[in-house]
Amino acid sequence: MKKRIWVVIVNILIMLAVLSFVVVYSNLEAKKSTETQIAHFENMTITMEHVTENYLEGEQRVCDVWAHYINSEELTIEEAIDFIRISHVLPTASAHIVYLDTLTGLSTRSKTSDFSVSYKAYDFLNDLSWIHEIGTSINICRSYTNPINGEQSIAFCNYVTLHESGEAKQAILLRVLPISELMEKWVFPQEEFEHAELSIIDADGDYIIKGYSFKNTSFFEFYRSYNQIDASKANEFFKNITSSSGSFKMLNSSKTECIVAHTPFGEAGDWTLLSLMPTKYLNASTQNWLLIGIVSSCLLTLFLFDLIVMIYFNKQLRITAKEAESASKAKTDFLSTMSHDIRTPMNAIIGLTTISEKNIDDKKIVSENLRKISLASNHLLTLINDILDISKVESGKLNLVPQTFSIVETVENLMNLSQPMIKEKNIDFSFHINRMEKEYLHADQLRLNQIYINLLSNAIKYTEPGGKVSVDMKEEESNKEGYVKLTYIVSDTGIGMSPEFMAHLYQSFSRQTDSRVNSIQGTGLGLAITKQMVDLMQGTIECQSEQGKGTTFTVVLDIPVAEHQRAEMKLDELEVLIVDDDEILLETAKDTLESLGLVVAQAGSGLEALGMIKHREETGKNYDIVILDLKMPDMDGVETIRRIREEISTNVPILLISAYSWSDVEEQAKEAGVNGFLSKPLFRSTLYDKISEVLGKETESTELENDYSDLEGLNILVAEDNEINWEIISTLLSMYGITTERAENGRITVEKIKEAKDGQYTLVFMDIQMPEMNGLDATRAIRKLDNKWAANVPIIAMTADAFAENVAECLNAGMNGHIAKPIDIKLVMKEIRRIKEKSK
Amino acid sequence: MKKLLYVAVGLLSMASLASCVSKNNDETFTPTLDKEMRCDIKVVGDYSNFEALEAEFDLFNEYYPNVRLTYQKVDNYNNSLGTVLESNDKPNIFCSSPSMMGNEKYSNIISHMEDLSDPALKFNFDCLRSGLINKDGSGKVYMVPIFSRTYGMLVNNDLFKKENINVPEKWSDLLSACTSFASKSYNPIMGYTKDKKPSSGLMNVIAYPQFVAELAKNPDALAKANNLDPSAGEYMRNSLTLVKNLVDGGAINVSKCDEIGDNYEKVLLRFFEGDVPMMVCNGDTVSGAKKREAKSEAYQANPFNYSFYPIPVTDKGGYFIDSPSLEFSVNKDCENLDMTNEFMRFLLRTKELQNMASLKGLIPSTKSTSFDAVYAPFGKVPSDRTISPEVIGVKDQLATQIRLAAYKVGKGELSIDEAVKQYGSLE
């Protein structure tokens, strides 16, 4: 927040600095322009002074001519007036002649018949020192009210001598012109000075002629009224105005700044012409203000734009930071809580290992447990890969590796992985399958496992102890040829999900929280990975959930059917009694068994089964085989077996089925007389194999892919610096009749290849990180060998560097393939076969 | 009866003054004409300059920027005004005075005056003190008061303080103060004595309020005085005695007063010399005081505090003669009459009239009156001592007689008895 304020402040300061510069620059320019205009204005004022002076001189000359004539002709006042009347040219002009002693006389014009005129009340004729000899100067009085017509006028004056009855009398001749006459001529020719006004003042500042904007009776008084001036400097200032040309600024009556140009006027120089104009009409600063306005607008726009962009980016940054923080928190949670996805198979491995240790002498149990441990280990490895490749998942770059697999094994694996948790939480668990005819499918088994396990383990995890979890799997005909539509439905009576959570159900690191399950640990990756997997497999995943009631996930996938399927499974037309309280299971099992060629009878409980078997016994038509569910109400499977064996003297083979781990009841069941165990769900192949086994019938193995006898006798060079890894790979390969030689580092590997005879090694398994010379350099060195065989010997990377970029690096170095550690011997064998077949 | 009339007049005057307190925001000016109208409005008057009015021009221009208003001084005003009104350059508004009413000499001027009471013009006189509004016999109003003037004396407060003398509030105090100042070589009371014409002359300013006050008490006497009946001269006696006593008692040195060149600027400049305790004059003169401060080197060097007081011509104090100083009339024959009336409507509002009075240094004609510092002592004059000559009907010829009588008695040209006898024929 503080930083943002600082950024804003700095921006504003920069704007102010730029604006200040523009303003200062503009002002300087405006000042220059104004100075130029003021100088121009002063010059124009001087010009106007010449114009005015010429005009006044012209008018004065007329007065002079009249005075000369009157004096030379010794006229009476009436004669003088008559003469002037004849001489008048201007209709607005008039003349008055008044005697000096009485200040009364005659006028040339009058509105009435009375032509007498009096100047007694006019102060300007009290002192006549301003009237000079004829022809020597302009003798003009201040503007005054013409006593004859009431108009404001000026008068050009001369002394005249009149003759009355032979006596000479001094008089004053006034050539009177209305002020308006002069005002009409006082127009500046330039349009730029149209607002200028003129006045003429005398040495005391009193107006001789006063323009409109000039106030008071004295210009000095006008100045003092609206402008501050130090009394001690006032006289000097006013003297300067009346004695020289120049200009100054002042405020007028409306407090507007004006420029006043002044220039001495008249021959005596005791008058001054003033021209006044508001400064705003002089300043050509409009453009500057326009410039300032434009610059301001641009800066403001830039500032606002920056601000908006900054706010936008800040918002994005905040969102990103929040996301990063959220991701970081989620990942921290992930690291701290550990992955339940990892713990689940680990739980199976540890649990089965413990069981094996306790039953170390029972080869069958140990073998079975090792098989399950192997399945769980594979899943665990996949999960580790998933976690490591989570970036791939999130970026959608996860690639599928299809292979042929058994759906039966997949489901079995699923059951094995989930059993410990089901048992621990005492979950009422059921797994129904329906018409699962195709056992071998071709898809990425690990990813499919991942989908199924994630959904099932979530269901178990989010269901409270004693709750119910059910799985339904069915095979349907697909729209795609060569595919089956596999539907996998997991329902639970768990905590369910809120609509808010469901909105981001498949986002990474998201988990539904609930006080009832707050102890549940998980990565929050499960559903995200699942969704990615389903999408990748072009399937659909749907979720229906109600908080507090439970959740149902439905995954539908179109999966290619493997080319190789088991041979047709058909049994003799034997009679089978299947016993379970689960009607759905009874129905699906009946279908499956009948598809194997068996005749099926059903019983919903142990007691009913007991009755039916007794009845058959009595009729001598025993069932050929009885299949009993372990968990049934009233009488469970073991008790039913015990009672069958005790109450009915029959040797009918009895198989016990359960959705749960039967290890706990195995001993009791055997004691009761069970002949074999079956895990739910009841696949066709499972039933076929088990029934065949119980009945002692040979079955055909279709696991062609497990036959690697063709690879016996191959010799492989293994570049491996680690003793244990070398031992594992060499031992595993020896199990398939493949011999191996070891090279401890890259350099030795190169030397061994160099020294080898052509075809001595089928291929080289090359570790990458080795002392002296790493696997990549060694490969590059081998590829540069002169010997053609040696240079082209197949090299397969066998390394813990399992990322895609590592694979690419290996291939770029010249290798032919990549196997990640920990190794899956099946993958290794497949890779060897691939190389072998390629070399043919 | 006389006493009753006197009280009634006083109450009427003060009621008009006192009631002025509440109606300050009585009018807001709303332009009624086209604001873009271009025209000229010319006001003519006797004032050499009229800054207070010019300030109002600027304010009016805020509403009508294209109206060009000018003030023009007319030389020899009273004699020229008739000609000016008939000229080619007719003024729109002109200054007038109540003395014009009923005077044959000014009948031509009166004929140009617009009847401002015409309801169609929508003038509102509510803001004006009714005692200042002059109506003719038919109730028509041809002129409206702009300022009020009164008679009194400028008192140098600092000089009184300096000499430890109290400013007099009654006649005996005045005499006592004059004696004290005289003993210290001051000219206690000065004023314009050179010319008998101006009403602001020293003797008239002392005598006139007392004379009017006496006539206000006696309508019969007032009628006689207005009719220049010599018997009314007796009512001048007390007023003339005041003048006589002050001159004879040494409070007024007439020869020293005669040195004052005019009744306006020179009076003020003399006062600003700082050695005159009391300068007798009227409000018109006081209005120029502020400007003359700057013109007086003595005052600039030693400024002092001063106020305008009523002259305490009785033992109860002095009088406040509330009389129009300046009135405006509209020339009904002028061009742009509508805009002229619009300007008058703008002007005839408390705010504008008080603004003008403040700038001019005169008492406003409004009901709401706040005396500024110089006029503050007049704010303390009780209502029964406030007289509006126009209300009681004092006519110009009456004022002329007392002015001439007081002048001649003061100058020693006539005795009091002679002056009393010559009432009605003094010239």
Interface residues (C-beta under 8 A of the other chain):
Chain A: K111 A121 Y122 Y144 T145 N146 P147 I148 N149 G150 E151 Q152 P178 S180 Y212 K215 N216 T217 S218 E221 R224 S225 A231 S253 S254
Chain B: S48 N49 E51 E54 A55 F57 D58 N61 R68 T70 Q72 K73 V74 D75 N76 N79 S80 T83 V84 L85 E86 S87 N88 D89 K291 A294 Q300
